[in-house]
């Protein structure tokens, strides 16, 4: 950098970038008007840029007018199109010749935009109970010293979808509507600029709103009404019974409905769509999900409440709101999607790795190598998501080669209360989802009282998952109408919160009122939905009280169906031996490697010892016997999966199922030469996990009965 000229404008130090920019502007008008040292510097800088990019002389001026990060980038030889500064938007293009010559105003507009993207979620209207949130100074015009008179001044928005210029006031309102209405998005922690810019473009193009057709609005209303009627019906018919109701969070039902519909018809680049969804959730809202999403008949649920014949349920070993279910569901456009809700006792988030393992097994079974046909959908509680370590362990599996499922969809039912524990007592973070920032994934916070905003978030989240194969998170802000269960009195511990809740209409009533006011819907339409659903539930209850009707059962066409009805094998002997010559050949094959592969000398000695075992010149040891057990299964086409920390080498350096070249680090996997087809044998090093990997492998085994799954 040339030496700073001695003369300076009053109050503006020479090290200021604004000063440098003003000098550049003067130089462009008349090069002789600035100090020769600065003139030479600008000439050299302009020549370097023109040589590299073939750009015109005014490139330097336009870059200077774009703000301090562009000047900084140009001064170190970077392209202005790839500048990234902590105080300005990423991948921002240079300002074109629009006549915008006020550099400070443009810089302030850029900073304002960046801060809305970064911190807009902190000012979003997320809480259905409308409790105040702390103000965010960076999202106000006053923070930048701007006046109302500045709102009509033009600024460049070339880096934003739509017009290349906007008035400052229009830009401010567009950013506020995009990032601070009923949707708040955390995405600036994502390091991948392509993924981050994809989200920016999608959200800013529409202002984070999606115009829904009337039929979808009517469907949302139907889902809400059915969810409300179901809960009210059980409350009246089975007084005092525990059900862990969904009341206050009924928007979960249209959310899931919309997610299934959208996933089933969102084609990936290879034309594939989601055909199979594994769902994991705790007990709150489970009965509602079973009936209104998975299609389990209410009569079966009512019979479980009635307990008319308890002997029929003794083998289930769990209560009604822990039970799983699987069934096919047909979308509006005629596609069948298989849904499986995992069984889950009261260990809440422990179902997460189990569901992920089941999905991975299905992807293996369906040869879904791109992981687009099978999807994991996990429904969490806010207190459990923030408080249970199994959540972090499970998220850590997200991008690991042996455990990835192509991105799970996480939905947090955010009651803003854990039993009787408030967020301030239950976590040290602003959001219950803050642990999810460990992943390169967007987190969508949305007000559950605005179902159309929820529908927009679902579409955006699923499209991101399909495009980038990453987890996505939907933090559904709602409340809990009753206590932790229906026998609790929540006002004992949260009297002010529940004073607000008692005075609120249901989300179905609020949305119905909204649609009526918007036109195209009459109150009679809603009454018809409610009455039709209530009448159906009455009929189902009547059938449930008839002992001669068994109700429905879960789908039985899964991988375990070939084993159903078989005789008890206890006491029966099955031949499991393998011919000695075959074992000898298998063991010898495991010791072979390419001529250009160089194993560690100690491993080479071990392989030589195994060759002696294969030839019958030495007795088999334990490690060789284990290797033969795996090899004999793999040769027959049986899948073998072994995971755990240090599984590939073996904790005691005994297995060496994966060899490493001492010269270049290349990997050789002996079992792959024996396997009937690629992927038959998977021996994986897992993270240092206390529980999630075990849960994952258990889940994998549930959907892969023909495999040997070990941890």
N, C-alpha and C positions, 0 to 999 in steps of 0.2 A: 504494500500500500504506500503510495507517495506520501511525503511529509505533509502534514496538515497545514494549510495556509495560515498565516498569522492573523489576518483580518477575519472577524466573525460578526454575523448579525447580532444585535443586542439580545441577550437572554438565550441564545442558542449555541451550546458548546459544539466544538468542531467534531467531537466523536459521535454526535447524534446522526442517526441514519436519515432523519428528516433533512438535516443539513446537507448530507451527501446527495439526497434525492433532489433537493433544490438546486444544488450545483450542477447536477446532471441535466436538469431541465434548462438551466441557463446555457449550458454548453451546447445543447441541441439547437437552441435559438441562435446563439452566436458564440462559437468556440473561443474567440479571443476575450470573451467577457469573464472567464474564470482563470484562476492561477494556472500557469503553464504546467505545473506538476500534475494538477488534477486533469487538465486537458489531455496530457499525454496518457494518463491512466485510462480515461474514458475512451480514447482512440484505440488503445491496445485492447481494451475489453471488447469494444465493438467489433474490432477486426477478428478477434478470436471467435466470437460468436458467429460472425458472418461466414467465417471459414468452415466452422463445424456444422452449422445448420443451414447455410445458404439463405439466411434471413436478411431482411432489409435493415437499413441503418437505424430506423426507429424502433427496432426490437428492444434496444437498451432502454429507450424512453418508456415504452409500454411496460417493460418489466419493472422499471422504477415506479411507475404509477400504480403497479399492482401491490405495492407494500414492501415492507422490510425483508420478508423472507425471500422474495424474488431477487432483490439486490444482493442479499447474502449468498444465495445460490449461484447467481451469475459470477460473483466475485471469486468463487472457488471452482468455477468451470462446470457447473451442473446445468442441465436443461431446465428452463423455467416450468416446463410441463411436468416435471417430476419432483418439484419442491415439496418437502414435508416439514412443517414447522409446528411446534407444540402450541402455537398461538394462532394458527390459521388452518383452513381446510386442506386436506390431502389431495394430491394429484390435481391441483387447480391450474387452469390454463391462464396464459398471459392475457391481460385485458386488450381487447382490440381497439381500433381507432374509433371510439364512440363519442369523443369529445369530453370524456370525463377526465378532468385535469386536477381534481381536488384529491391529492394523495391521502391526506389524513382521513377524509370522510370514507374513502374506499377501504382503507385499512381498518377503520372502525367497523364498517359493515362486514368485512371478512371475519374479524374477531367475534362480532356478534353472532354470525352464522356458526362459526366453530363452537362457540359456547352453547348454543341451542342444541347442536348435535351431541355435545359432550354431556351437558348438564340439564337439558330440557326435561328429562324424566323426573327431576327433583321438584319441578313445579307443576307436573301434570295433575289433573283432577282425578285421582285414582280411587279415593275412599268413598264408597257409597254413603257412609255416614257423614260425609262432608266436613270432617275435622280439619282444622287448619294445618298447613304445612309451613315450615320456615321459608321466608322469602329468599330468593336467589338473586343477589345484586347484579351478577353478570348477565342476567336475562332482562335487564331494564335499560332503557335508553339513557337514563340519568347516570348510570355507571360510566358511560363513555362521554359524558359531558354534552350529550345531544339535546337539542331543544325541539319543541313542537314544530318550529319553523323549518327544521331539517327534514321533516317527514316527506316533503314534496320533492326533495332533491333526488336526482337520479344516481344510481350506483350500478356497477356491472354485476350481473348474475349469470355470466356466461358458463360458470361451473355448475349451475343448477338447471334441472330440466325446465323447459319452457322458454320464455323470452330471455334475450341476452341482457336486457336492462330492466330494472324495476325502480320505482320510487322507494325510498328508504322505508316509508310507512307501510307500503305493500309488502316489502320483503319481511319486515318485522311481523306483520300479521300472518303471513304465510308460514313462517318459522314457528310462531306460537301455535297455530292450528295443527301443524305437523307433529310437533314434539311435546306440546303442553296441554292438550285437551284431555281426552279420556284414555289415551294411550301414551305410555312413557317407555322409551326404548334405550337400553344400554347396549351399545355396539361399538363404541370407539376404542374399546380394549382389544378388538380383533386386529391382529397384526397383518393379516392378508389384505392388501389394498383392494384386490379384486372383489373379495367378499364384502368388505366394508363399503366400497363404492356401489356395489349392487344394491345393498340395503338403502343407501342414501338415495339412489335414483328411484327405487321403487316407492319409497315413502314420500319423497319430495315431489314426485311427479303428480301424486294424487292428494297431497296434503294428509296422508295417512287415513284416507277415507275410501271406501268402496261402495259404489252405487249398487244396491241390491235390487233385483227384480222383485215384483210384487209376490210371486210364488215363493221366493225364499223368505221374504218377510212373514208371510203367512205360515210358512213351515217353522220359523223361529218361534212365532207365537204359539203354534200348536205344541211344540216341544215344551215350552215354558208352562203352558196350561196343563199338559199331561203330568209334568213333574210335580206341580203344585197339587193337583187333584189326588195323585197317588199318595203323597205324604199326608194330606188332610184325611183321606179315606182311612188309612191305617190308624191315624191318631184317634179317629172316632170309633172305629170298629174294634180296636185292640187297645183299650184304655190302659195306660201305665206300662205297656210293653216297650222294651228297648228296641230301637231300630237305627239309632245314629242317623237321624234324618238329614236330608240335603237342604232343608228349609233355610233360606237366606242365600243359598248358593245354587239355586235352580238353573242358573245360566250354564252350569256344567253340561246339562243335557243337550241344549242346542249346540254347544261347543263341540261335544263329541260327535253329534250327528253330522255337523258340518265338516269335521275333520275326516270322518270316514268317507263321506261323499266326495270330498275334494281329493283325498289320497287315492281313492279308487279310480279317479279319472284324470290324474295328473301324470301324463306320460313323460318318461325320461327320454334321453337321447336315443336309447336303444328300443324305444317303444313300450317298455315295460311299465306297469302300474302296480300299486300295492294290492296284493291279493289276500294277505294274511296279516292280522294284527294281534299281537300278544299284549294284553292289558294287565298291569299290576296296580293295585290300589289298596288302601287300608279300608276300614269299615264304614267311614262316614260317606253316606250317599250310595253305598254299594247296592242296596235293594232297589233303589231307583234306577241305577245304571243297569242292573240285571234285567229289569222289566222293560224299560223304555229304550235301551240301546241294544242289549244282546237278545231281547225277545223272549226271555224266560216268562212263562205264563204266570200271571199273578196268582192263579189258583194254587200253584205249587208253593209259592211264597206264603200264601194265606194258610195253607195246610201246615206249614212249618210253625206258624204262629199258633194254630189251633192245637197241634200235637194230638190229632185224633187217634193216631196209631204210632206211638213212639218207637215201637219195635222196628218200624220201617227205616228209621233214621239212626239206629244205634251204630251202624258201621261207618257213619260219616265222621264221627269223632269231633265235631265242631259245631258251633252255633251258626244260625242262618246268615248272619252278616259277615261270616268268614268264608262262606262256600264259594267255589268257583263254578264256571259254566263255560260251555263252548257251543257255538252255533254258526250257521251261515246267515248272513244278512244281505238282502238284495237292495242295491242302491236305486235311486229314482230312475236312472237310465239303464237299469237292467243287469248290472254286473253283480256277481256274487262275491262277497268278501267274507272270509272266515275269521271269526272273532273268538278269542280265548281269554277269559278272565281267570287269572291264577287264584288258587286257594291261598288264603292269607290269614294266619292267626293274628293276635294282637301285638305282634312285634313290628307293626307299622312298616317302616322303610326297608325291612329285611327282604321284602318281596322284590325289590329292585333288581339285584343281580340274578335272582331266579328267573325273572321275566326276560332279562337280557340273554341268559344262557339258553332259554327255550327258543328265543328268536334265532340265535346263532345256529342251533341245531336244525331248525327248520330251513334256514338258508342253505345249510350243508345238504340237507335231504332233497331240497328242490333244485339244487345246483344253481342257486342264486348268488353267483360269484360277485356280482356288482352290488348286492345287498339293497336292491330296490323293490323287490316283491314282498318282502316280509318286514314289518315295522313293529317296534316296541313303543307302546304308549303307556307312560307311567303317570299315575295320579297321586300327588303327594299332599300332605298337610303342611301348613306353614311352620308349625312348631317342630314337627318331625324333620322336615327338610333342613332347617337351620341347626337342629340340635343333635341329630344322630350321626355318628361317625361313619356308618355304613353308606351314607349318601356320598361322602367324599371318596370313599374307597370305590364305590361303583362308578362315579364319574371318572375316576382315574383310569378305568378300563376303556373309556370311550374311543380312543384312537390307537389302542394297542393292536398289533397285527393279529394276534390269536384270539382277541376278544371283541373287536369292533363289530357292530351290527349295522354300520352305515348311518348312524345318527338316530338317537331316540328322541321322541317327543315327550317333554315333561310338562305336566299341568299341575300347578300348585293351587289347591283350594285354600285361599288365604282368608281364613276366618278372622285374622288379626287377634287371635286369642288361642292359647294352648291350654285346654281344660280351664283352669282359672288363672293361668300365667300370662301376663301381658308381654308384648314384644320387648319392652325395656327390661323386663326381668328374665327373658328367655334367650336373648342373643345380644351380641356386641356389635352388630352391623345394622345399617339402615334398613336393608331389605332382607327378607328371609331367604332370598335366592342368591345372596352375595357369594356363597361358596361356588356358584356356577361360573363366576368370572375366571376361575382357573382354566376354563376351556375357551377355545376360540369360537364362541357361540353367542348369538344374540339372546338377550333376555327381554321379553315383552311384558311390561306391566300394564294391566288393563282393568278398567272399572267394570265390574260384572253387572252393574245396573244399565249398561249400554250394550245390548246384545249385538247390535250392528258393528260396533267397534270390536267386539269379541270376534265376530265373523271375519272382519278384516285382518285381525291378528292371526287367526288360524290359517287363513290363506297364505299370508306372508311367511309365517313360520314353516308351513309344510313345503312351500316352494323353495325356501332357503335350504331346508333339509334335503330335498330332492336334488337341488342343484349342487350343493357343496358337501353332502354326505356328513354333516355335522349335527350334533345334538342341538335342539332348540328348546327354549323355556318360555312358558306362558304363566305368568303370575296373576291369577284371577282374583282380584280384590273383591271380597264379599263380606258376609258376616254370618254368624250362627244364630238362628232365631231362638233356639232353646238352649238348654245347658249341654254339657258334654254328652250326656244322654238325656232321655226324656224325663228321668226322675230327678235331675239336678235343678237347682234354682240359681241361675247365673247372676241374678241381682244381688246375691249375698256378697259377691266380690267385685262386680263391675256394675254398680247401680246406675251411673251416669250413661254408660254405653248402652245398657239395656233399656233405659228410658227412651233413648233415641230409636232403638230398634222396635220397641213396642208401638211407636207412633208412625211406623213406615208401612206403606202398602207393599205388596209383593212385587217382585220384578215383573211378573206376568201382568199384573194390573197396570203398572207404570208403562210397560211397552204397549199394552193394548190401548191405553189412553193416547199415547204418542201416535199410533197408527190411525186411530179414529180422527185425531186432530189433523193429521196429514192428508186424510181423505182416502177413499177406496176401501174402507172397512167400517162396518157398523157394529154396535154393541151386540146385536143379535147374533152376529157371526161368532163372537167369542162365546156367548152362552151356548151355542150349538156345540162347539168344541168341548166345552166343559161338561155339558150334560151327556154327550155321547160317550165320553171317556168314563164318567162316573157310572153310567149305566152298564158299561162293559165290566167295570170292576165289581159291581154288584152281582153280575152274572157269574163272574169268576169266583167270588166268595161263596155263592150258592153251590157251585160245583165242588169247591174245596171242602165243603161240609158234607159232601156225599162220599162216604167211604168207598163206594164202588168205582170212583174215578181216580186214577193214579196221577192225573196231571201229566206234565211233560218231563222229559229227561234230557240230559246234556247230550251233545253230539258224540256219537260213538264210532265215528269213521276214521279216527286218528291212527297213529302208528302202533298203538297198543291193541287195536281191534283183532289182529291175528292171534293174540294170546288169550282173548276172552273165551271162557267156557272150557278151557283145557282141564284135564284131570290134574289133581294134586301130584306133583312129581316126587314128593318125599318118599323115600324108600325105593325109588326106581333108579337103576344104574344106567348111566349113559356113557358110551364109549367116547373118551376124549383124547386117547393116545394119538401120537404122530409117529409115522415110520422113522426108524433110526437113520436111514439113508437120507431122507428128506431133511431131518434135523441137521445132519452133518453138512449138507449142501447149504442150508440157510445160514448156519454159523460161519461157514467159509465165505459166503457172499458178504456178510456183514463186515468182514475184515478187508475187503477190497476197496481200492480207491484209485483215481486216475494217476497216470504216470507223472503228471506235472503238479500233483498235490503233495504237500510236504507236512505231514503231521508232526506234532511234538515228539522228540525222541523217546520220552517215557511212554507216550501213547503207542508209538510204534512197537515198543517191546511188549506192551499189553496185547496188541493185535497179533503179534507173533505167537504169544501164549495161547490166544484163542484159536489160531490155526492148528496148533497142536491138539487142542481140545476137539476141534472139528475132525481131525484125523484119527482120533482115539488114542493119541499119545499122551494125553494128560486128562485128569478128571475135571468135570465141569465144576465151576465155582458158581456162587449165587448170582453174580451179575450176568454171567453168560446164560444161565437158566432163565432169568428175567427177559433177556434179549430174545431168546428162542420163543418164549411164550408170546411176546409181541409179534415177532416175525411170522410165526405160524398162523396167527390170526390174520395178519395183514396179507399173507399169501393167499388166504381163502377169501379175501375181500371184506373181512370184518373191520370196521373202523375202530381205531384205537386212539384215544385222546388222553394224554398225561400232562398235567400242568402243575405248577408250583414253583416256588423260588428255587433256582438252581437245578430244575428238573433235567435240563439237557445234559449237563455234565454229571449230575448226581452230587448230593450233598457231601458224600464221602469219596468223591472222585472215582466212583465205581462204574458209572453208566456210560458216559461218553457217547451219547446217542447223536450228538452233533459235533463234528470235528472242525478244527480251525487250522488253516494253513499258517505255519510259523513265518513264512516269508511275506505274504501279502494279505493275510487275514481272511481269505476266501473260506466259504463254509461248504462242508460235505456232509450230507445226511444219508447214512448207509441204508436206513429203512426204506427210503424212497425207491431203491433198486428192487426191493422185494414186494412193495405194495402193488396190489392189483391195479390201482389207478391212482393218479395224483390226489393228495389230500387224505388218503386212507389212514396214514399215521401222522398225528400231530403231537409233538413233544415240545412243550412250550415253557420257557421261563416266565413266571408271572411276577407281578409287583409284590413287594413285601406287604401282603394283605392279610389281616387277621380273619376276615369274614367274607368279603365280597367274592373272592375267587372260589371259595368253597360253595357259596350260594350259586355262582355262575355255573359251576360244573354240575351241581345238583339239578339246576334248571335244564342244563344241556341233556342230562341223562333222562329227564322226564319226557323229552321229545325225541329221544334217540335210543329206543329199547334194544336195538340190534348192535349197539356199540359198547365197547369197554371204555368207560369214562372213569378216570382216576385223578385224584388230587393228593 
